[in-house]
Amino acid sequence: MNSTYIIFLIINILFIRYFDKISFKISLYDRPDNLRKLHKNRIACIGGILIITNFIIFFFVNKFQIFEKGNFVFFLGSLLFFIVGFVDDHKSIKANMKLILFILAFGLIIYFDQQLILNEIRFSFKIIQFNNIYISYFITILCFLLFVNSFNMFDGINLQSGFYALFIFIIFILNNIYLNFSLVISFSILTFLFLNFKNKCFLGDNGSLLIGFIISYIFLKSEFVFKNLYADQIFLIMILPGVDMFRLFIMRMLSKKNPFFPDKNHIHHLLLNNQKNNVIKVNLITLFMATSPLIFSLLFNNNIIGLIFFLILYCAILYLKKKSIR
């Protein structure tokens, strides 16, 4: 496998060289709307194309192991979410329609890969078992929905989703979970971050939905197959986008809006206002918020400490923002 990394190096260098031509060829750009979007010029929206290209070639290099049942479902599921995101970037699929598509897709995915079904959830302090298959299906689909949607909603400013995804794949690498695959995806994320830092390329829904699905799939596999990540550890890893998504859903429903309706109340938008649109500062803050719960839980060997620290930090930032508005 080591000798093949040069292939991925060439692929990513070529992408950096020709990303603008690729975006022009397929006419896929994120255009400013003078409302939610901060950029002033159209930006190539093809981060997902970079990720899926590395993804597909990885499986080809690995002698078509996609035809093993579980890997084949993973391969097709990833392609499906990339395609849904790609279409959404072009034509803006309605939120309710996407939700239905996601539920159907997740239902089919776990039907064909039974190892994804959560018959139990392993916390560090307790194991909760589900004796009813319908409850197991419901919990599994719900976990997929929360993972994918929270990551998709976290993709709001340059570098943020890329840094966060890289953080998660480093955890996979350190825990030897899909090691070679995680290395390849991490390398493609670094390539994306280089272009994203220069404000030349966005992930787009084609990228955020793809990465969100990949992460959620590996997390669920790690719960059933590898058993080296507890559910409360996964919760701490996903806590920032998860809690922010939950807060936004509550706010939108109280305002009688669709919970999937986009706005500028995300934590990164609030921080941007306080940090005078300094994206680097905001990314440092959100990266600290995303990583510190797990780090604190490991330092003190107590996941509750990581949770409490995050909630205090998150609430403090919201309070300071509210105070600054006044």
C-alpha positions in Angstrom: 0.0 0.0 0.0 2.9 2.4 0.8 4.1 2.5 -2.8 0.6 3.5 -4.0 0.5 6.8 -2.0 2.4 8.4 -4.9 -0.7 7.8 -7.0 -2.8 9.8 -4.5 -0.1 12.5 -4.3 -0.3 12.9 -8.1 -4.1 13.0 -8.0 -4.2 15.8 -5.4 -1.5 17.8 -7.2 -3.5 17.6 -10.4 -6.6 18.7 -8.6 -4.9 21.8 -7.3 -3.7 22.5 -10.8 -7.0 22.0 -12.6 -9.8 22.5 -10.0 -10.9 25.7 -11.7 -11.2 24.0 -15.1 -13.2 21.1 -13.5 -15.6 23.5 -11.8 -16.0 25.5 -15.1 -16.6 22.3 -17.1 -19.4 21.1 -14.8 -20.6 24.7 -14.0 -20.5 24.1 -10.2 -20.0 27.2 -8.2 -21.2 28.7 -4.9 -22.4 32.2 -5.8 -22.8 35.1 -3.3 -26.3 36.0 -2.3 -25.6 39.1 -0.1 -27.5 37.4 2.7 -25.9 34.3 4.3 -22.8 33.9 2.2 -19.8 35.9 3.1 -17.8 35.7 -0.2 -18.1 38.3 -2.9 -17.1 36.2 -6.0 -18.2 32.8 -7.2 -16.2 30.0 -5.7 -15.6 26.5 -7.1 -17.9 24.1 -5.2 -16.2 20.8 -5.9 -14.5 19.7 -2.7 -16.6 16.5 -2.8 -15.2 15.7 -6.2 -11.7 15.7 -4.8 -12.8 13.4 -1.9 -14.8 11.0 -4.0 -12.0 10.7 -6.6 -9.5 9.6 -3.9 -12.2 7.4 -2.5 -12.9 5.5 -5.7 -9.2 5.1 -6.6 -8.5 3.8 -3.1 -10.9 0.9 -3.7 -9.5 0.2 -7.2 -6.0 0.2 -5.9 -7.1 -2.3 -3.2 -8.1 -4.9 -5.8 -11.8 -4.3 -5.8 -12.4 -5.1 -2.2 -15.6 -3.2 -2.7 -17.2 -6.4 -3.7 -17.0 -7.7 -0.2 -20.5 -7.2 1.1 -19.9 -4.5 3.8 -17.3 -2.6 1.7 -19.7 -2.7 -1.3 -22.5 -1.1 0.7 -20.0 1.5 2.0 -18.9 2.3 -1.6 -22.4 2.6 -3.0 -23.7 4.6 0.0 -20.9 7.1 -0.3 -21.5 7.5 -4.0 -25.2 8.0 -3.3 -24.6 10.8 -0.8 -22.1 12.4 -3.1 -24.7 12.4 -5.9 -27.5 13.8 -3.7 -25.1 16.6 -2.6 -24.0 17.2 -6.2 -27.6 17.5 -7.4 -28.4 19.7 -4.4 -25.6 22.0 -5.3 -26.9 22.3 -8.8 -30.7 22.5 -8.2 -31.3 22.9 -4.4 -33.3 19.9 -3.3 -36.0 20.9 -0.8 -35.2 20.1 2.8 -38.2 17.8 3.3 -37.3 15.9 0.2 -33.7 15.5 1.3 -34.9 14.2 4.7 -37.1 11.5 3.0 -34.2 10.6 0.6 -31.8 10.2 3.6 -34.2 8.0 5.6 -34.8 5.8 2.6 -31.1 5.6 1.8 -30.1 4.8 5.4 -32.8 2.2 5.6 -31.5 0.4 2.5 -27.9 0.7 3.7 -28.4 -0.9 7.1 -30.7 -3.5 5.5 -27.8 -4.7 3.2 -25.1 -4.3 5.9 -26.5 -5.8 9.1 -23.3 -5.0 11.0 -24.4 -1.3 11.1 -27.5 -2.1 13.1 -27.2 -1.0 16.7 -28.4 -3.9 18.8 -26.6 -2.2 21.7 -25.0 1.0 22.6 -21.7 0.7 24.6 -21.1 3.5 27.0 -17.9 3.5 29.1 -20.0 3.0 32.2 -22.9 0.9 30.9 -24.2 -1.2 27.9 -27.7 -0.5 26.7 -29.2 -3.4 24.7 -32.1 -3.3 22.3 -34.2 -6.4 22.1 -36.6 -5.1 19.5 -35.3 -5.0 15.9 -37.5 -2.1 15.0 -36.0 0.0 17.8 -32.5 -1.0 16.6 -33.4 0.2 13.1 -34.9 3.4 14.4 -31.9 4.2 16.6 -29.4 3.4 13.8 -31.2 5.6 11.2 -31.5 8.4 13.8 -27.7 8.2 14.4 -27.0 8.4 10.7 -29.4 11.4 10.3 -27.8 13.3 13.3 -24.3 12.6 12.1 -24.8 13.6 8.5 -27.0 16.7 9.1 -24.9 18.1 12.0 -21.7 17.9 9.8 -23.5 19.4 6.8 -24.8 22.3 9.0 -21.3 22.8 10.4 -19.9 23.6 7.0 -20.4 27.4 7.1 -17.0 29.2 6.9 -13.7 28.5 5.3 -11.5 25.8 7.0 -14.0 24.9 9.7 -15.4 21.7 8.3 -12.1 20.7 6.9 -10.2 21.0 10.2 -13.0 19.3 12.0 -13.1 16.3 9.5 -9.3 16.1 9.8 -9.6 15.9 13.6 -12.0 13.0 13.3 -9.9 11.1 10.8 -6.8 11.6 13.0 -8.8 9.8 15.8 -9.6 7.0 13.3 -5.9 6.7 12.5 -4.7 6.7 16.1 -7.3 4.0 16.9 -6.2 2.0 13.8 -9.8 2.2 12.3 -9.7 1.8 8.5 -6.1 3.0 8.8 -5.0 3.2 5.1 -8.4 4.6 4.0 -8.3 7.2 6.8 -4.8 8.3 5.7 -5.9 8.7 2.1 -9.0 10.7 3.0 -7.0 12.8 5.4 -4.6 13.6 2.6 -7.4 14.7 0.3 -8.8 16.9 3.1 -5.4 18.6 3.5 -5.5 19.3 -0.3 -9.0 20.8 0.1 -7.9 22.9 3.1 -5.0 24.3 1.0 -7.5 25.5 -1.7 -10.1 26.5 0.9 -7.6 28.6 2.8 -7.0 30.5 -0.4 -10.8 30.9 -0.8 -10.7 29.0 -4.1 -12.8 26.0 -3.3 -15.7 25.0 -1.1 -16.8 21.5 0.0 -20.3 22.1 -1.2 -23.1 19.7 -0.2 -21.4 17.2 -2.5 -18.5 17.2 -0.1 -20.2 17.8 3.3 -22.8 15.1 2.7 -20.1 12.7 1.5 -17.8 13.2 4.4 -20.7 13.2 6.9 -21.8 9.8 5.6 -18.2 8.4 5.6 -17.7 9.6 9.2 -21.1 8.3 10.4 -20.6 4.9 8.7 -17.1 4.5 10.3 -18.4 5.5 13.7 -21.2 2.9 13.6 -18.8 0.3 12.3 -16.4 1.1 15.1 -19.2 0.6 17.6 -20.1 -2.9 16.2 -16.9 -4.3 14.7 -13.9 -2.6 16.2 -15.4 -1.8 19.6 -12.6 0.6 20.5 -14.7 3.8 20.8 -17.5 4.1 23.3 -20.7 5.9 22.5 -20.0 8.7 25.0 -16.6 9.2 23.4 -18.2 9.5 20.0 -20.7 11.9 21.5 -17.9 14.1 22.8 -16.2 14.0 19.4 -19.5 15.1 17.7 -20.7 17.4 20.5 -20.1 20.8 18.9 -21.9 20.4 15.6 -24.5 18.2 17.4 -25.4 20.7 20.2 -25.3 23.6 17.7 -27.7 21.8 15.4 -30.0 21.0 18.3 -30.0 24.6 19.4 -30.8 25.8 15.9 -33.6 23.3 15.5 -35.2 24.6 18.7 -34.8 28.2 17.8 -36.2 27.7 14.3 -39.2 25.7 15.5 -40.0 28.3 18.2 -39.9 30.9 15.4 -42.3 28.5 13.4 -39.7 27.9 10.7 -38.6 24.7 9.1 -35.8 23.3 11.3 -33.7 22.7 8.2 -34.2 26.3 7.1 -30.7 28.0 6.7 -29.9 31.1 8.7 -26.9 32.9 10.2 -27.3 31.8 13.8 -24.7 29.1 13.8 -22.0 29.3 16.4 -19.4 30.3 13.7 -21.6 33.1 12.5 -22.0 34.4 16.1 -18.2 34.2 16.6 -17.6 36.0 13.3 -19.6 39.0 14.5 -17.6 39.1 17.7 -14.2 38.5 16.0 -14.8 41.2 13.4 -15.0 38.6 10.5 -11.5 37.1 11.4 -12.0 33.6 10.0 -8.7 32.4 11.5 -9.6 33.4 15.0 -13.0 31.9 14.7 -11.6 28.6 13.4 -9.1 28.5 16.3 -12.0 28.9 18.8 -14.3 26.3 17.1 -11.4 23.9 16.8 -10.7 24.3 20.5 -14.4 23.8 21.2 -14.5 20.7 19.1 -11.4 19.0 20.4 -11.3 20.1 24.1 -14.1 17.9 25.4 -12.4 14.7 24.3 -9.0 15.9 25.4 -10.3 16.9 28.8 -12.1 13.5 29.2 -8.8 11.7 28.3 -6.7 13.8 30.7 -9.0 13.3 33.6 -10.2 9.8 32.5 -13.7 11.0 32.9 -16.1 11.8 30.0 -18.4 13.7 32.2 -15.7 16.3 32.8 -15.3 16.8 29.1 -19.1 17.2 28.7 -19.3 19.7 31.5 -16.4 21.7 30.2 -17.9 22.0 26.8 -21.4 23.0 28.0 -19.9 25.8 30.2 -17.7 27.0 27.3 -20.6 26.8 24.8 -23.1 28.6 27.1 -20.5 31.3 27.9 -19.9 32.1 24.3 -23.7 32.4 23.6 -24.0 34.6 26.7 -21.2 36.9 25.6 -22.7 37.2 22.2 -26.1 38.1 23.6 -24.4 40.6 25.9 -22.4 42.2 23.0 -25.6 42.7 21.0 -27.1 44.7 23.8 
